[in-house]
């Protein structure tokens, strides 16, 4: 095995370890949650700002969309944050689907989305 092959092997193994650790960290969080299946409204966001929608329930996750204040969304489910962090909820609004911080959602009743 030459030096280039050895470097490639080490990089591949490091990538597999990182991917496995990320999957392990996200999996328990996704399991500990509760179903909502109801409408909510984006609150607590300034009028000039937007609420980022994330691919996964984490602030460092890739942004997949943004929602303006007072937008109505459908909340599928939420997860309980470990160690006192913020809960995250899986929301959908037209073509946007992803996770938002639960503190920016207020449940609404008798609403058409």
C-alpha positions, 0 to 999 in steps of 0.5 A, a space after each residue: 500500500 503506497 502513501 496515497 492509498 494509505 491517506 485515502 483509507 484514513 480519510 475514508 475511515 474518518 468520514 465513516 466515523 463522523 457519519 456514524 456519530 452524527 447518525 447516532 446523535 440524531 437518532 435518539 433525539 428523533 425517537 423522543 418526541 410527541 405528535 401534534 398534527 395541528 396548525 400553529 403560527 410563527 410568533 416571536 420573530 421580528 417583523 423584519 426577520 424570518 424564522 429559518 427552517 432546518 433540514 434536521 432539528 439543530 441550529 447548525 443544520 442546513 437551512 431549507 427555507 424561511 418563514 415570515 412572522 405570523 405565517 400559519 404552518 402545519 405542525 406534524 410532530 415535535 421532539 423533546 430537547 435533551 438537557 434543557 435545550 429547546 424543543 424542535 418541531 417538524 412543520 410544513 407550509 406549502 413547499 417548505 418542510 423542515 424543523 423549527 425551534 418550538 419557542 417560535 410557534 404558537 398553537 392556533 385553533 379553528 384555522 384554515 391553512 
